[in-house]
Amino acid sequence: MQFVNMLQAKSNLSRLVEAIEQGEEREIIIARNGKPAARLVPISTLPSGSRIGIAKGAFTVPDDIDANNAEVARLFLGEQDH
């Protein structure tokens, strides 16, 4: 793990990103005024976060949710009323 200050990061961003891309560094910590402020890591190692159940309890599903499935399918397929 490499530490760089903000000025170094701004001056050497291309080199730092290349080091991450090539696997030479797993992460680079960017510091502002000597304190860690950001972390440069490969995209593949970014946490994906939990998405399952994110809207749980935010709305209610009506009992007749599937009542118009045929009509919706017809509209998507561009079929005309007869």
N, C-alpha and C positions, 0 to 999 in steps of 0.2 A: 504494500500500500504506500503510495507516494503522497506527500503533502506539498502543495504549492500555494503561494499567496495569490491574491487577486491579480496583481500586476503581472506576475509570471504566467498566470492562466490566460490573461488577455493577450499577452505577447506570444504565447506558445500554444494556442488552442489547437491548431492543426496537428502539431506534434503530439499533444496529449491525447487527442482523439485517435490518432494513428496508433499510439501505444496501446490504447484500449482495444481497438479493432484487431490488432495483431496478437493480442493476448499477452503482451509484455507486462501489462499491469492489469490487475483485476478490478481495481478501483483507484481513483485519484480524489483526494480530499482537497477542496479549494477553501482556503481560509481568508477571512477578512479581519484585519487587525489582530492576527494571531489566533483567532477563534474559528473553528470549523464552521463553514456556512453552507457548503454544497458538496455533493458527491457525484463524480463522473464515473458511470459504470456502463458496461455493454447493455444494450437493450434487452438481450435475452435473459439477463439476470434481474431485471426490474420485477418487483413483486406484482403479480397480476391483480391482487385484491379479490375480495369476495363479492361476487355478483349474485349468487343464488339467494333468492329470498329478499333481495334489496327493497322490493316494494310491498313486502308482506304487511298486511293491515292497512295499506294506503288506500285501498278501494275494495268494494265488494262486487262479486260477480253474480249477476242475476241468474236465477234458476233456468230461465229460458234463453241462455246465451247462444245455444245452437239452433234456435228456432228458425233463423233466416239463412242458414248455411247454403241452401240451394239457390236462393236469390242472390247472395253475395257471389257465389261461384258463377252464376249466369252473367252478372255484371262484369266480373273479371274476364270472362271469356268473350265478352262483347256480343252475346246473343241478344236478339231483339225479342220484345214481347210478341206473342202471336195472338 
